[in-house]
Amino acid sequence: MIIATTENIAGHRVVRTLGEVFGLVVRSRGVVGNLVAGLRSIVGGEIHEYTELLEEARGHAIERMVANAKAKGANAVIMMRFDSSEMGETMSEIVAYGTAVVIEPVTT
């Protein structure tokens, strides 16, 4: 599955557009993780606990988006984006979304 943030994929052409696909994940850091992150925020710098949480969540969101695209018969997703928001004080929502398409190599 090719995933691109662009409208076109070099060397390929879109032969069929199948529609929007997405993958959604809601994650929460546990009480201990929130405590450690809170202590780190006092000192400043990167909060590794949250970085890891968001990296994992993005990976899972992409996996779910790809599964959604495959179920539609796609072999690529174009114009892929991430969106995120906070839910309550301890949860993050991550969405990966794009347009599922069928592509084929351009022959010259």
BALOBA-1460 file (C-alpha; in Angstrom, 3 decimals):
// residues 108
<rec num="1" residu="m" x="0.000" y="0.000" z="0.000"/>
<rec num="2" residu="i" x="1.498" y="3.314" z="-1.069"/>
<rec num="3" residu="i" x="0.604" y="6.190" z="1.227"/>
<rec num="4" residu="a" x="1.322" y="9.711" z="0.035"/>
<rec num="5" residu="t" x="0.582" y="13.159" z="1.386"/>
<rec num="6" residu="t" x="0.532" y="14.431" z="-2.187"/>
<rec num="7" residu="e" x="-2.189" y="14.330" z="-4.825"/>
<rec num="8" residu="n" x="-0.013" y="12.403" z="-7.272"/>
<rec num="9" residu="i" x="2.477" y="9.572" z="-6.948"/>
<rec num="10" residu="a" x="5.487" y="9.797" z="-9.240"/>
<rec num="11" residu="g" x="5.429" y="7.222" z="-12.005"/>
<rec num="12" residu="h" x="1.784" y="6.277" z="-11.375"/>
<rec num="13" residu="r" x="-1.638" y="7.452" z="-12.417"/>
<rec num="14" residu="v" x="-4.921" y="7.186" z="-10.552"/>
<rec num="15" residu="v" x="-7.322" y="4.932" z="-12.452"/>
<rec num="16" residu="r" x="-10.098" y="4.847" z="-9.883"/>
<rec num="17" residu="t" x="-11.015" y="6.956" z="-6.849"/>
<rec num="18" residu="l" x="-12.719" y="4.959" z="-4.112"/>
<rec num="19" residu="g" x="-13.395" y="7.666" z="-1.544"/>
<rec num="20" residu="e" x="-12.320" y="8.813" z="1.865"/>
<rec num="21" residu="v" x="-10.718" y="6.402" z="4.296"/>
<rec num="22" residu="f" x="-9.669" y="6.936" z="7.872"/>
<rec num="23" residu="g" x="-8.229" y="5.274" z="10.939"/>
<rec num="24" residu="l" x="-9.138" y="6.524" z="14.394"/>
<rec num="25" residu="v" x="-7.383" y="5.893" z="17.710"/>
<rec num="26" residu="v" x="-8.139" y="7.304" z="21.160"/>
<rec num="27" residu="r" x="-5.340" y="6.869" z="23.673"/>
<rec num="28" residu="s" x="-4.849" y="7.729" z="27.307"/>
<rec num="29" residu="r" x="-1.656" y="7.839" z="29.288"/>
<rec num="30" residu="g" x="-2.001" y="6.039" z="32.626"/>
<rec num="31" residu="v" x="-1.881" y="7.843" z="35.967"/>
<rec num="32" residu="v" x="1.822" y="7.038" z="36.453"/>
<rec num="33" residu="g" x="2.673" y="8.250" z="32.938"/>
<rec num="34" residu="n" x="0.753" y="11.483" z="33.525"/>
<rec num="35" residu="l" x="2.569" y="11.996" z="36.822"/>
<rec num="36" residu="v" x="6.014" y="11.452" z="35.251"/>
<rec num="37" residu="a" x="5.111" y="13.693" z="32.314"/>
<rec num="38" residu="g" x="3.828" y="16.361" z="34.700"/>
<rec num="39" residu="l" x="7.102" y="16.307" z="36.614"/>
<rec num="40" residu="r" x="9.088" y="16.561" z="33.358"/>
<rec num="41" residu="s" x="7.010" y="19.552" z="32.264"/>
<rec num="42" residu="i" x="8.214" y="21.481" z="35.301"/>
<rec num="43" residu="v" x="11.829" y="21.179" z="34.139"/>
<rec num="44" residu="g" x="11.053" y="21.688" z="30.447"/>
<rec num="45" residu="g" x="12.187" y="19.838" z="27.359"/>
<rec num="46" residu="e" x="10.718" y="16.907" z="25.481"/>
<rec num="47" residu="i" x="8.218" y="14.744" z="27.336"/>
<rec num="48" residu="h" x="9.212" y="11.299" z="26.072"/>
<rec num="49" residu="e" x="6.159" y="9.564" z="27.555"/>
<rec num="50" residu="y" x="3.807" y="11.631" z="25.405"/>
<rec num="51" residu="t" x="6.052" y="11.424" z="22.338"/>
<rec num="52" residu="e" x="5.962" y="7.619" z="22.496"/>
<rec num="53" residu="l" x="2.202" y="7.622" z="23.081"/>
<rec num="54" residu="l" x="1.546" y="9.798" z="20.025"/>
<rec num="55" residu="e" x="3.990" y="7.884" z="17.792"/>
<rec num="56" residu="e" x="2.253" y="4.611" z="18.666"/>
<rec num="57" residu="a" x="-1.176" y="6.155" z="18.177"/>
<rec num="58" residu="r" x="-0.214" y="7.503" z="14.728"/>
<rec num="59" residu="g" x="1.104" y="4.087" z="13.734"/>
<rec num="60" residu="h" x="-2.143" y="2.409" z="14.792"/>
<rec num="61" residu="a" x="-4.220" y="5.085" z="13.028"/>
<rec num="62" residu="i" x="-2.293" y="4.445" z="9.782"/>
<rec num="63" residu="e" x="-2.770" y="0.667" z="10.158"/>
<rec num="64" residu="r" x="-6.529" y="1.161" z="10.548"/>
<rec num="65" residu="m" x="-6.681" y="3.557" z="7.597"/>
<rec num="66" residu="v" x="-4.800" y="1.047" z="5.413"/>
<rec num="67" residu="a" x="-7.190" y="-1.745" z="6.462"/>
<rec num="68" residu="n" x="-10.111" y="0.522" z="5.534"/>
<rec num="69" residu="a" x="-8.516" y="1.283" z="2.145"/>
<rec num="70" residu="k" x="-7.809" y="-2.406" z="1.419"/>
<rec num="71" residu="a" x="-11.427" y="-3.259" z="2.260"/>
<rec num="72" residu="k" x="-12.473" y="-0.812" z="-0.481"/>
<rec num="73" residu="g" x="-10.077" y="-2.401" z="-2.972"/>
<rec num="74" residu="a" x="-7.455" y="0.354" z="-2.960"/>
<rec num="75" residu="n" x="-3.746" y="-0.088" z="-3.506"/>
<rec num="76" residu="a" x="-2.842" y="3.468" z="-2.448"/>
<rec num="77" residu="v" x="-3.972" y="6.362" z="-0.278"/>
<rec num="78" residu="i" x="-3.298" y="9.893" z="-1.486"/>
<rec num="79" residu="m" x="-3.620" y="13.260" z="0.268"/>
<rec num="80" residu="m" x="-3.051" y="11.521" z="3.623"/>
<rec num="81" residu="r" x="-3.200" y="13.744" z="6.697"/>
<rec num="82" residu="f" x="-3.247" y="13.459" z="10.466"/>
<rec num="83" residu="d" x="-5.589" y="15.273" z="12.796"/>
<rec num="84" residu="s" x="-5.570" y="15.205" z="16.559"/>
<rec num="85" residu="s" x="-7.525" y="16.586" z="19.453"/>
<rec num="86" residu="e" x="-7.728" y="16.296" z="23.200"/>
<rec num="87" residu="m" x="-10.627" y="14.533" z="24.856"/>
<rec num="88" residu="g" x="-10.933" y="15.422" z="28.500"/>
<rec num="89" residu="e" x="-7.648" y="16.079" z="30.245"/>
<rec num="90" residu="t" x="-5.983" y="12.709" z="29.710"/>
<rec num="91" residu="m" x="-7.015" y="11.385" z="26.296"/>
<rec num="92" residu="s" x="-5.817" y="12.127" z="22.780"/>
<rec num="93" residu="e" x="-7.659" y="11.337" z="19.570"/>
<rec num="94" residu="i" x="-5.521" y="10.711" z="16.487"/>
<rec num="95" residu="v" x="-7.050" y="10.356" z="13.027"/>
<rec num="96" residu="a" x="-5.193" y="9.380" z="9.851"/>
<rec num="97" residu="y" x="-7.261" y="10.085" z="6.742"/>
<rec num="98" residu="g" x="-6.925" y="10.350" z="2.999"/>
<rec num="99" residu="t" x="-8.399" y="9.300" z="-0.328"/>
<rec num="100" residu="a" x="-8.340" y="5.618" z="-1.285"/>
<rec num="101" residu="v" x="-7.404" y="5.079" z="-4.911"/>
<rec num="102" residu="v" x="-6.350" y="2.433" z="-7.377"/>
<rec num="103" residu="i" x="-3.139" y="3.371" z="-9.152"/>
<rec num="104" residu="e" x="-1.126" y="1.806" z="-11.918"/>
<rec num="105" residu="p" x="2.369" y="2.491" z="-13.203"/>
<rec num="106" residu="v" x="2.650" y="4.892" z="-16.112"/>
<rec num="107" residu="t" x="4.178" y="3.212" z="-19.129"/>
<rec num="108" residu="t" x="5.954" y="5.315" z="-21.696"/>
